[in-house]
Amino acid sequence: MRSRTLSSIAATAVMALGISLLVTGPGSAEPNKTLAQAQEELEALEIRAGTASEKFNEAEVLLAAATRRVEQARTKAAGVKAELVDRIARLADRGGVAVAVSAAQDGSAGCCG
């Protein structure tokens, strides 16, 4: 399906190019720029592309660091959750479910400090 869509797009582009050449002719327009102007424009575009590439690379580094911090936070949260579940279970074993629920609600289970 995708290759058929790409083939259709390519065929449309080739037809549009052919029609534009028939209408305007290959060399009917006068050049607007000198070679020196075109080279200057190319150099400016290369500088912009280099800058964009550097910014992209910096963004990738920042994203990787942020991803590591998120994973560390998830790991820490999972540890805290496991500790909380363990402490509530121990409280439940000692005094029943009511004591465990009460301790969890008022924070006296001491899980996170």
KAFEN-V411733 format. One record per run of one state. SS is the DSSP state (~ for helix, > for strand, _ for the rest). FROM is the first residue (numbers start at 1). TO is the last residue. If there is no record, write none. Layout:
BEGIN
SS_FROM_TO, SS_FROM_TO
END
This chain:
BEGIN
__1_1, ~_2_24, __25_34, ~_35_95, __96_96, ~_97_106, __107_113
END
